[in-house]
Amino acid sequence: MPPPELPDSVSVATFAALLNLTDRRVRQLVAAGLVQQSGRGQIALATSVQAIIADAREAREAAPLTVARARLADARARRAELDNLRADRELMDVAEAVALFQELAGVVVAGLSALPARIGGRDIGLRHRVEKECDAVRREFVAKFERGLP
């Protein structure tokens, strides 16, 4: 069965009704150059429908690219935000924080290890009691570190 004969041009209102658009939207598409007028108040039917379909295809194909660009822009913004926080010394890398914590932990453990001799002097009994307390603190410290600090 051959396709029905279609008119070369239709009114703005008919074109709008065919594509489920408003007359105003059709006039906007004409102004944008997407829809072609064939005379005053008339729209070139075939070329305008083809142009709208082509534009819709381009928009659909560009959508993933647009999403990817938006994700890239978000990632760049997040990176800039993190860089600003680092520059303001409000944020540090995990490796840097761990290294700092290990250095501080070394100072604490070394200090605890020296306490029994510093406090007990030549009193061996006192040294052993202080050493026992220091060992308990070191064990608690290690246990908290192994569990992860709150």
C-alpha positions, 0 to 999 in steps of 0.5 A: 500500500503506497504512503498517503499523499501529504501536503507540502505545507501545513498551518502552524496550528496543524503542525503543532497538533501533529507533533503535540506542540504548542503554536508558540513552541513551533514559532520558537523552532522556526525562529531557531531555524529548525522548522522551515516556513514555506509561507506566512503561517505555513510550515514546510511539512516534510523538511521540518519533520525530518529536521526535528527527527534529526535534532532529536537523534543528535540530542539523544546521541549527545546525552551520554557525552553531556553526562560524561562532561558533567561528571568530569566537571563534578570531579574537577570541582571536588578535586579543587575543593580538596586541594583548597582544604589541603592548602588551608591545612584542614585536610591531609592525606591518609598516608601523611596522617598515619606517618604523623601518628606513627611518629607520635606513637614512637615518642609516647612509647619511648617516653613510657619505656624510659619512665621506670628508670627515671622514676624508680632510680635504684629502687628495683621494686618501684621500677617493676611497679612503674614498668608494669603500669607502663606496659599496661598503657602500651598494651592498651595503646596497641590494642586501640590502634589495632582496633582502629581509633574512634 
